[in-house]
């Protein structure tokens, strides 16, 4: 998941990818795209992990997602103000620093050995990622001619799904296999419980400390880089402030619906990937390790689909494809509900194919025509990511009351909202198409 303004379509002019002396900074920013992908999907399997370690309900374990995505909601708007006041480089350094502090906080959390301590560390790391993500995208756009802005951002965004795959791979290989078989904690002495939890929490800590170290290295490289700071995306609109931008956004019906659709899109994505492990474990009889592997396969499908859909929407209007994929995702979730077996598991993996197009398309359509209000509009779309914090709690409660299979009614409802948004846009602007001004939504990705 990420935000950026949509640059104008490429015209005859400068064709270089970045300005002179900006190459190293561009490479560093690409690393940032990868790193927040690692952070997000290293966290997703931890719902199942903490449920096991602390012997809690699925609803309680889902507070992991509330802490992570709640931070995205709370920090998106402050990030926009930081970028407006101090420039994107300051926003980048703030985000990297806060994310590193949060990741390092996993060490004391593993010694305190309470669930709340881990939630606090997660919140701090996610807060940093929120600021980082809100700052990095427009910073990438500013590193070269606007004629090549879309191509430049596409290249950077291609590394985000790679990061998500690395995150899940780290969890599947370094964390989940080290969690022992479930035991009845009530039958053990306090010393035995302490020993078991200490070992398992130590396994959780390791990958996050490694991530923190990399974040610090990137922070240092950005800090010493001599590239000039860039504050404005719209240099010709110096008189436009936050209050005026908010008025524009409040009056734009497509933007408002887009924020709602993004809320439910991110909710569906997080719900699907979070509870895929439980579906594998309980409905199919698999292990945590197998669930992590299935999630890894889902993310590979997501990555491949991203490139396929980039080609498809060059031929077909993006919102038409969005409507079809969102409706297909509804059917796949319903099938998984009534067929809690291998076929249902395959259907849930296929949902990731549908998901790949959704974030960038909703993003591009919602920001279409906002002009100088785009910076704060983009922050609003990042705030919509809070759907990934709220709806997993709902699905967790449904799962506790019913079963993993039945709980997938929640993402099915979310996909219905996305379908409604796509249909709305098609009806509101029926003449738009590839040649008629459809935004280049491939410039951004979740």
Secondary structure as a PSIPRED ss2 file (coil, helix, strand):
# PSIPRED VFORMAT (PSIPRED V4.0)

   1 X C   1.000  0.000  0.000
   2 X C   1.000  0.000  0.000
   3 X C   1.000  0.000  0.000
   4 X C   1.000  0.000  0.000
   5 X C   1.000  0.000  0.000
   6 X C   1.000  0.000  0.000
   7 X C   1.000  0.000  0.000
   8 X C   1.000  0.000  0.000
   9 X C   1.000  0.000  0.000
  10 X C   1.000  0.000  0.000
  11 X C   1.000  0.000  0.000
  12 X C   1.000  0.000  0.000
  13 X C   1.000  0.000  0.000
  14 X C   1.000  0.000  0.000
  15 X C   1.000  0.000  0.000
  16 X C   1.000  0.000  0.000
  17 X C   1.000  0.000  0.000
  18 X C   1.000  0.000  0.000
  19 X C   1.000  0.000  0.000
  20 X C   1.000  0.000  0.000
  21 X C   1.000  0.000  0.000
  22 X C   1.000  0.000  0.000
  23 X H   0.000  1.000  0.000
  24 X H   0.000  1.000  0.000
  25 X H   0.000  1.000  0.000
  26 X H   0.000  1.000  0.000
  27 X H   0.000  1.000  0.000
  28 X H   0.000  1.000  0.000
  29 X H   0.000  1.000  0.000
  30 X H   0.000  1.000  0.000
  31 X H   0.000  1.000  0.000
  32 X H   0.000  1.000  0.000
  33 X H   0.000  1.000  0.000
  34 X H   0.000  1.000  0.000
  35 X H   0.000  1.000  0.000
  36 X H   0.000  1.000  0.000
  37 X H   0.000  1.000  0.000
  38 X H   0.000  1.000  0.000
  39 X H   0.000  1.000  0.000
  40 X H   0.000  1.000  0.000
  41 X H   0.000  1.000  0.000
  42 X H   0.000  1.000  0.000
  43 X H   0.000  1.000  0.000
  44 X H   0.000  1.000  0.000
  45 X C   1.000  0.000  0.000
  46 X H   0.000  1.000  0.000
  47 X H   0.000  1.000  0.000
  48 X H   0.000  1.000  0.000
  49 X H   0.000  1.000  0.000
  50 X H   0.000  1.000  0.000
  51 X H   0.000  1.000  0.000
  52 X H   0.000  1.000  0.000
  53 X H   0.000  1.000  0.000
  54 X C   1.000  0.000  0.000
  55 X C   1.000  0.000  0.000
  56 X C   1.000  0.000  0.000
  57 X C   1.000  0.000  0.000
  58 X H   0.000  1.000  0.000
  59 X H   0.000  1.000  0.000
  60 X H   0.000  1.000  0.000
  61 X H   0.000  1.000  0.000
  62 X C   1.000  0.000  0.000
  63 X H   0.000  1.000  0.000
  64 X H   0.000  1.000  0.000
  65 X H   0.000  1.000  0.000
  66 X H   0.000  1.000  0.000
  67 X H   0.000  1.000  0.000
  68 X H   0.000  1.000  0.000
  69 X H   0.000  1.000  0.000
  70 X H   0.000  1.000  0.000
  71 X H   0.000  1.000  0.000
  72 X H   0.000  1.000  0.000
  73 X H   0.000  1.000  0.000
  74 X H   0.000  1.000  0.000
  75 X H   0.000  1.000  0.000
  76 X H   0.000  1.000  0.000
  77 X H   0.000  1.000  0.000
  78 X H   0.000  1.000  0.000
  79 X H   0.000  1.000  0.000
  80 X H   0.000  1.000  0.000
  81 X H   0.000  1.000  0.000
  82 X H   0.000  1.000  0.000
  83 X H   0.000  1.000  0.000
  84 X H   0.000  1.000  0.000
  85 X H   0.000  1.000  0.000
  86 X H   0.000  1.000  0.000
  87 X C   1.000  0.000  0.000
  88 X H   0.000  1.000  0.000
  89 X H   0.000  1.000  0.000
  90 X H   0.000  1.000  0.000
  91 X H   0.000  1.000  0.000
  92 X H   0.000  1.000  0.000
  93 X H   0.000  1.000  0.000
  94 X H   0.000  1.000  0.000
  95 X H   0.000  1.000  0.000
  96 X H   0.000  1.000  0.000
  97 X H   0.000  1.000  0.000
  98 X H   0.000  1.000  0.000
  99 X H   0.000  1.000  0.000
 100 X H   0.000  1.000  0.000
 101 X H   0.000  1.000  0.000
 102 X H   0.000  1.000  0.000
 103 X H   0.000  1.000  0.000
 104 X H   0.000  1.000  0.000
 105 X H   0.000  1.000  0.000
 106 X H   0.000  1.000  0.000
 107 X H   0.000  1.000  0.000
 108 X H   0.000  1.000  0.000
 109 X H   0.000  1.000  0.000
 110 X H   0.000  1.000  0.000
 111 X H   0.000  1.000  0.000
 112 X H   0.000  1.000  0.000
 113 X C   1.000  0.000  0.000
 114 X C   1.000  0.000  0.000
 115 X H   0.000  1.000  0.000
 116 X H   0.000  1.000  0.000
 117 X H   0.000  1.000  0.000
 118 X H   0.000  1.000  0.000
 119 X H   0.000  1.000  0.000
 120 X H   0.000  1.000  0.000
 121 X H   0.000  1.000  0.000
 122 X H   0.000  1.000  0.000
 123 X H   0.000  1.000  0.000
 124 X H   0.000  1.000  0.000
 125 X H   0.000  1.000  0.000
 126 X H   0.000  1.000  0.000
 127 X H   0.000  1.000  0.000
 128 X H   0.000  1.000  0.000
 129 X H   0.000  1.000  0.000
 130 X H   0.000  1.000  0.000
 131 X H   0.000  1.000  0.000
 132 X H   0.000  1.000  0.000
 133 X H   0.000  1.000  0.000
 134 X H   0.000  1.000  0.000
 135 X H   0.000  1.000  0.000
 136 X H   0.000  1.000  0.000
 137 X H   0.000  1.000  0.000
 138 X H   0.000  1.000  0.000
 139 X H   0.000  1.000  0.000
 140 X H   0.000  1.000  0.000
 141 X H   0.000  1.000  0.000
 142 X C   1.000  0.000  0.000
 143 X C   1.000  0.000  0.000
 144 X C   1.000  0.000  0.000
 145 X C   1.000  0.000  0.000
 146 X H   0.000  1.000  0.000
 147 X H   0.000  1.000  0.000
 148 X H   0.000  1.000  0.000
 149 X H   0.000  1.000  0.000
 150 X H   0.000  1.000  0.000
 151 X H   0.000  1.000  0.000
 152 X H   0.000  1.000  0.000
 153 X H   0.000  1.000  0.000
 154 X H   0.000  1.000  0.000
 155 X H   0.000  1.000  0.000
 156 X H   0.000  1.000  0.000
 157 X H   0.000  1.000  0.000
 158 X H   0.000  1.000  0.000
 159 X H   0.000  1.000  0.000
 160 X H   0.000  1.000  0.000
 161 X H   0.000  1.000  0.000
 162 X H   0.000  1.000  0.000
 163 X H   0.000  1.000  0.000
 164 X H   0.000  1.000  0.000
 165 X H   0.000  1.000  0.000
 166 X H   0.000  1.000  0.000
 167 X H   0.000  1.000  0.000
 168 X H   0.000  1.000  0.000
 169 X H   0.000  1.000  0.000
 170 X H   0.000  1.000  0.000
 171 X H   0.000  1.000  0.000
 172 X H   0.000  1.000  0.000
 173 X H   0.000  1.000  0.000
 174 X H   0.000  1.000  0.000
 175 X H   0.000  1.000  0.000
 176 X H   0.000  1.000  0.000
 177 X H   0.000  1.000  0.000
 178 X H   0.000  1.000  0.000
 179 X C   1.000  0.000  0.000
 180 X C   1.000  0.000  0.000
 181 X C   1.000  0.000  0.000
 182 X C   1.000  0.000  0.000
 183 X C   1.000  0.000  0.000
 184 X C   1.000  0.000  0.000
 185 X H   0.000  1.000  0.000
 186 X H   0.000  1.000  0.000
 187 X H   0.000  1.000  0.000
 188 X C   1.000  0.000  0.000
 189 X C   1.000  0.000  0.000
 190 X H   0.000  1.000  0.000
 191 X H   0.000  1.000  0.000
 192 X H   0.000  1.000  0.000
 193 X H   0.000  1.000  0.000
 194 X H   0.000  1.000  0.000
 195 X H   0.000  1.000  0.000
 196 X H   0.000  1.000  0.000
 197 X H   0.000  1.000  0.000
 198 X H   0.000  1.000  0.000
 199 X H   0.000  1.000  0.000
 200 X H   0.000  1.000  0.000
 201 X H   0.000  1.000  0.000
 202 X H   0.000  1.000  0.000
 203 X H   0.000  1.000  0.000
 204 X H   0.000  1.000  0.000
 205 X H   0.000  1.000  0.000
 206 X H   0.000  1.000  0.000
 207 X H   0.000  1.000  0.000
 208 X H   0.000  1.000  0.000
 209 X H   0.000  1.000  0.000
 210 X H   0.000  1.000  0.000
 211 X H   0.000  1.000  0.000
 212 X H   0.000  1.000  0.000
 213 X H   0.000  1.000  0.000
 214 X H   0.000  1.000  0.000
 215 X H   0.000  1.000  0.000
 216 X H   0.000  1.000  0.000
 217 X H   0.000  1.000  0.000
 218 X H   0.000  1.000  0.000
 219 X H   0.000  1.000  0.000
 220 X H   0.000  1.000  0.000
 221 X H   0.000  1.000  0.000
 222 X H   0.000  1.000  0.000
 223 X H   0.000  1.000  0.000
 224 X H   0.000  1.000  0.000
 225 X C   1.000  0.000  0.000
 226 X C   1.000  0.000  0.000
 227 X C   1.000  0.000  0.000
 228 X C   1.000  0.000  0.000
 229 X C   1.000  0.000  0.000
 230 X C   1.000  0.000  0.000
 231 X C   1.000  0.000  0.000
 232 X C   1.000  0.000  0.000
 233 X C   1.000  0.000  0.000
 234 X C   1.000  0.000  0.000
 235 X C   1.000  0.000  0.000
 236 X C   1.000  0.000  0.000
 237 X C   1.000  0.000  0.000
 238 X C   1.000  0.000  0.000
 239 X C   1.000  0.000  0.000
 240 X C   1.000  0.000  0.000
 241 X C   1.000  0.000  0.000
 242 X H   0.000  1.000  0.000
 243 X H   0.000  1.000  0.000
 244 X H   0.000  1.000  0.000
 245 X H   0.000  1.000  0.000
 246 X H   0.000  1.000  0.000
 247 X H   0.000  1.000  0.000
 248 X H   0.000  1.000  0.000
 249 X H   0.000  1.000  0.000
 250 X H   0.000  1.000  0.000
 251 X H   0.000  1.000  0.000
 252 X C   1.000  0.000  0.000
 253 X H   0.000  1.000  0.000
 254 X H   0.000  1.000  0.000
 255 X H   0.000  1.000  0.000
 256 X H   0.000  1.000  0.000
 257 X H   0.000  1.000  0.000
 258 X H   0.000  1.000  0.000
 259 X H   0.000  1.000  0.000
 260 X H   0.000  1.000  0.000
 261 X H   0.000  1.000  0.000
 262 X H   0.000  1.000  0.000
 263 X H   0.000  1.000  0.000
 264 X H   0.000  1.000  0.000
 265 X H   0.000  1.000  0.000
 266 X H   0.000  1.000  0.000
 267 X H   0.000  1.000  0.000
 268 X H   0.000  1.000  0.000
 269 X H   0.000  1.000  0.000
 270 X H   0.000  1.000  0.000
 271 X H   0.000  1.000  0.000
 272 X H   0.000  1.000  0.000
 273 X H   0.000  1.000  0.000
 274 X H   0.000  1.000  0.000
 275 X H   0.000  1.000  0.000
 276 X H   0.000  1.000  0.000
 277 X H   0.000  1.000  0.000
 278 X H   0.000  1.000  0.000
 279 X H   0.000  1.000  0.000
 280 X H   0.000  1.000  0.000
 281 X H   0.000  1.000  0.000
 282 X H   0.000  1.000  0.000
 283 X H   0.000  1.000  0.000
 284 X C   1.000  0.000  0.000
 285 X C   1.000  0.000  0.000
 286 X C   1.000  0.000  0.000
 287 X C   1.000  0.000  0.000
 288 X H   0.000  1.000  0.000
 289 X H   0.000  1.000  0.000
 290 X H   0.000  1.000  0.000
 291 X H   0.000  1.000  0.000
 292 X H   0.000  1.000  0.000
 293 X H   0.000  1.000  0.000
 294 X H   0.000  1.000  0.000
 295 X H   0.000  1.000  0.000
 296 X H   0.000  1.000  0.000
 297 X H   0.000  1.000  0.000
 298 X H   0.000  1.000  0.000
 299 X H   0.000  1.000  0.000
 300 X H   0.000  1.000  0.000
 301 X H   0.000  1.000  0.000
 302 X H   0.000  1.000  0.000
 303 X H   0.000  1.000  0.000
 304 X H   0.000  1.000  0.000
 305 X H   0.000  1.000  0.000
 306 X H   0.000  1.000  0.000
 307 X H   0.000  1.000  0.000
 308 X H   0.000  1.000  0.000
 309 X H   0.000  1.000  0.000
 310 X H   0.000  1.000  0.000
 311 X H   0.000  1.000  0.000
 312 X H   0.000  1.000  0.000
 313 X C   1.000  0.000  0.000
 314 X C   1.000  0.000  0.000
 315 X C   1.000  0.000  0.000
 316 X C   1.000  0.000  0.000
 317 X C   1.000  0.000  0.000
 318 X H   0.000  1.000  0.000
 319 X H   0.000  1.000  0.000
 320 X H   0.000  1.000  0.000
 321 X H   0.000  1.000  0.000
 322 X H   0.000  1.000  0.000
 323 X H   0.000  1.000  0.000
 324 X H   0.000  1.000  0.000
 325 X H   0.000  1.000  0.000
 326 X H   0.000  1.000  0.000
 327 X H   0.000  1.000  0.000
 328 X H   0.000  1.000  0.000
 329 X H   0.000  1.000  0.000
 330 X H   0.000  1.000  0.000
 331 X H   0.000  1.000  0.000
 332 X H   0.000  1.000  0.000
 333 X H   0.000  1.000  0.000
 334 X H   0.000  1.000  0.000
 335 X H   0.000  1.000  0.000
 336 X H   0.000  1.000  0.000
 337 X H   0.000  1.000  0.000
 338 X H   0.000  1.000  0.000
 339 X C   1.000  0.000  0.000
 340 X C   1.000  0.000  0.000
 341 X C   1.000  0.000  0.000
 342 X H   0.000  1.000  0.000
 343 X H   0.000  1.000  0.000
 344 X H   0.000  1.000  0.000
 345 X H   0.000  1.000  0.000
 346 X H   0.000  1.000  0.000
 347 X H   0.000  1.000  0.000
 348 X H   0.000  1.000  0.000
 349 X H   0.000  1.000  0.000
 350 X H   0.000  1.000  0.000
 351 X H   0.000  1.000  0.000
 352 X H   0.000  1.000  0.000
 353 X H   0.000  1.000  0.000
 354 X H   0.000  1.000  0.000
 355 X H   0.000  1.000  0.000
 356 X C   1.000  0.000  0.000
 357 X C   1.000  0.000  0.000
 358 X H   0.000  1.000  0.000
 359 X H   0.000  1.000  0.000
 360 X H   0.000  1.000  0.000
 361 X H   0.000  1.000  0.000
 362 X H   0.000  1.000  0.000
 363 X H   0.000  1.000  0.000
 364 X H   0.000  1.000  0.000
 365 X H   0.000  1.000  0.000
 366 X H   0.000  1.000  0.000
 367 X C   1.000  0.000  0.000
 368 X C   1.000  0.000  0.000
 369 X C   1.000  0.000  0.000
 370 X C   1.000  0.000  0.000
 371 X H   0.000  1.000  0.000
 372 X H   0.000  1.000  0.000
 373 X H   0.000  1.000  0.000
 374 X H   0.000  1.000  0.000
 375 X H   0.000  1.000  0.000
 376 X H   0.000  1.000  0.000
 377 X H   0.000  1.000  0.000
 378 X H   0.000  1.000  0.000
 379 X H   0.000  1.000  0.000
 380 X H   0.000  1.000  0.000
 381 X H   0.000  1.000  0.000
 382 X H   0.000  1.000  0.000
 383 X H   0.000  1.000  0.000
 384 X H   0.000  1.000  0.000
 385 X H   0.000  1.000  0.000
 386 X H   0.000  1.000  0.000
 387 X H   0.000  1.000  0.000
 388 X H   0.000  1.000  0.000
 389 X H   0.000  1.000  0.000
 390 X H   0.000  1.000  0.000
 391 X H   0.000  1.000  0.000
 392 X H   0.000  1.000  0.000
 393 X H   0.000  1.000  0.000
 394 X H   0.000  1.000  0.000
 395 X H   0.000  1.000  0.000
 396 X H   0.000  1.000  0.000
 397 X H   0.000  1.000  0.000
 398 X H   0.000  1.000  0.000
 399 X H   0.000  1.000  0.000
 400 X H   0.000  1.000  0.000
 401 X H   0.000  1.000  0.000
 402 X C   1.000  0.000  0.000
 403 X C   1.000  0.000  0.000
 404 X C   1.000  0.000  0.000
 405 X C   1.000  0.000  0.000
 406 X H   0.000  1.000  0.000
 407 X H   0.000  1.000  0.000
 408 X H   0.000  1.000  0.000
 409 X H   0.000  1.000  0.000
 410 X H   0.000  1.000  0.000
 411 X H   0.000  1.000  0.000
 412 X H   0.000  1.000  0.000
 413 X H   0.000  1.000  0.000
 414 X H   0.000  1.000  0.000
 415 X H   0.000  1.000  0.000
 416 X H   0.000  1.000  0.000
 417 X H   0.000  1.000  0.000
 418 X H   0.000  1.000  0.000
 419 X H   0.000  1.000  0.000
 420 X H   0.000  1.000  0.000
 421 X H   0.000  1.000  0.000
 422 X H   0.000  1.000  0.000
 423 X H   0.000  1.000  0.000
 424 X H   0.000  1.000  0.000
 425 X H   0.000  1.000  0.000
 426 X H   0.000  1.000  0.000
 427 X H   0.000  1.000  0.000
 428 X H   0.000  1.000  0.000
 429 X C   1.000  0.000  0.000
 430 X C   1.000  0.000  0.000
 431 X C   1.000  0.000  0.000
 432 X C   1.000  0.000  0.000
 433 X C   1.000  0.000  0.000
 434 X C   1.000  0.000  0.000
 435 X C   1.000  0.000  0.000
 436 X C   1.000  0.000  0.000
 437 X C   1.000  0.000  0.000
 438 X C   1.000  0.000  0.000
 439 X C   1.000  0.000  0.000
 440 X C   1.000  0.000  0.000
 441 X H   0.000  1.000  0.000
 442 X H   0.000  1.000  0.000
 443 X H   0.000  1.000  0.000
 444 X C   1.000  0.000  0.000
 445 X C   1.000  0.000  0.000
 446 X C   1.000  0.000  0.000
